[in-house]
Amino acid sequence: MTATRADDLLPGSHRWAVLRDGAAAAMERAYAPYSHFRVGAALLGSDGSVAQGCNVENACYPAGICAERAAVATAVSRGVREFQAIVICTEADVPTPPCGICRQVLMEFAPELVVLSVTRSGAEAQWTLSDLLPKAFTPTSLGRR
């Protein structure tokens, strides 16, 4: 895929449609037998690649992983470490932002990430990651970068 231009991320653009479809497809593959709250994510790399992730629960609850972190792990394993946008898809009535742990993981790579949350019913909300996690703990907090 080619690198993404800023106008590719305008509302209604083809890029958003691809990300929405990817997040919805990932949600369908989620493993959520305990919470029954399926989540899918599609993460847009700065190189134009899309990494999908879904939540995978476990009987030992802390061993599960959220869709957003699964998408980050997929992207990083492919060598992609810069991100522009993520779409999160759920079956909730209200668009759901990433949980705190996911916000922290995403912040490591993309403080200005555009976060779009969509529901099956068509509701959506958009934020920047820095708005969702102000005053974040970052590599500079450790005296790095």
C-alpha positions in Angstrom: 0.0 0.0 0.0 1.1 3.6 -0.5 1.6 6.1 2.3 -1.4 7.9 3.5 -2.0 11.6 2.7 -3.8 13.9 5.2 -6.8 14.1 2.8 -7.1 10.3 2.9 -8.3 10.8 6.5 -11.1 13.3 5.8 -14.5 12.1 7.0 -16.2 9.9 4.4 -12.9 9.1 2.6 -12.2 5.7 1.1 -9.5 5.1 3.7 -12.0 5.5 6.5 -14.3 3.0 4.8 -11.5 0.5 4.5 -10.7 0.9 8.2 -14.3 0.6 9.2 -14.7 -2.6 7.2 -11.5 -4.0 8.6 -12.5 -3.2 12.2 -16.0 -4.7 11.7 -14.5 -7.9 10.2 -12.1 -8.2 13.1 -14.9 -7.8 15.6 -16.7 -10.8 14.0 -13.6 -12.9 14.8 -13.4 -11.7 18.4 -13.3 -14.4 21.2 -15.4 -13.0 24.0 -17.2 -15.9 25.7 -17.2 -14.1 29.1 -18.0 -10.5 28.5 -19.9 -11.0 25.2 -18.4 -7.6 24.3 -16.8 -8.2 21.0 -14.3 -5.5 19.7 -12.5 -5.2 16.4 -9.8 -2.7 15.5 -8.1 -1.6 12.3 -4.9 0.4 12.7 -3.5 2.5 9.9 0.2 2.6 9.6 2.0 5.6 8.3 3.1 3.4 5.4 -0.5 2.8 4.4 -0.7 -0.7 5.8 -3.7 -1.8 7.9 -3.3 -4.1 10.9 -6.4 -5.7 12.4 -6.9 -7.0 15.9 -9.8 -8.4 17.9 -10.2 -8.9 21.6 -9.3 -12.4 22.9 -10.6 -13.2 26.3 -9.4 -15.9 28.7 -10.9 -17.7 31.7 -8.0 -16.1 33.6 -9.3 -12.6 32.8 -5.9 -10.7 33.0 -4.5 -13.0 30.3 -6.9 -11.6 27.7 -5.9 -8.9 25.2 -7.9 -6.0 23.7 -8.4 -5.5 20.0 -6.4 -2.3 19.9 -3.3 -3.9 21.5 -3.7 -7.0 19.2 -3.6 -4.6 16.2 -0.5 -2.9 17.6 1.2 -6.3 18.1 0.3 -7.3 14.5 1.7 -4.1 13.1 4.9 -4.1 15.1 5.5 -7.7 14.2 5.4 -6.6 10.5 7.9 -3.8 11.2 5.4 -0.9 11.3 5.8 1.4 14.3 4.3 4.7 13.1 0.5 5.0 13.0 -2.0 7.6 11.8 -5.4 6.3 12.7 -7.4 3.5 14.4 -11.0 2.5 14.0 -12.6 0.6 16.8 -15.9 -1.3 16.1 -18.3 -2.6 18.8 -21.9 -3.7 19.1 -22.4 -1.2 21.9 -25.1 1.5 21.6 -22.6 4.2 22.2 -19.1 4.5 20.5 -16.5 3.1 22.9 -13.0 4.7 23.3 -10.0 2.5 24.0 -9.5 1.4 27.6 -6.7 2.9 29.6 -4.1 0.2 28.9 -4.8 0.4 25.2 -4.5 4.2 25.3 -1.1 3.9 27.0 0.2 1.3 24.4 -1.0 3.4 21.5 0.6 6.5 23.1 4.0 4.8 22.9 3.8 4.9 19.1 1.4 7.7 18.1 0.5 10.5 20.5 -1.6 12.3 17.8 -3.3 9.2 16.6 -6.9 9.8 15.3 -9.3 7.4 17.1 -12.6 6.7 15.5 -15.1 4.5 17.3 -18.1 3.1 15.4 -21.0 0.9 16.3 -23.0 -1.5 14.2 -25.9 0.8 14.4 -23.9 3.6 12.8 -23.1 5.8 15.8 -19.6 7.2 15.8 -17.3 9.4 17.8 -13.8 10.7 17.0 -11.0 11.9 19.3 -7.2 12.3 19.2 -5.3 10.0 21.4 -3.7 12.9 23.3 -7.2 14.2 24.1 -8.1 10.7 25.5 -4.9 10.5 27.5 -3.6 13.9 28.5 -0.3 14.2 30.4 0.6 10.6 29.3 3.6 8.7 30.6 5.9 8.5 27.5 9.5 7.6 26.7 10.4 11.2 27.5 9.1 10.5 31.1 12.0 8.0 31.3 14.5 10.6 30.0 14.5 9.0 26.5 13.9 10.3 23.0 
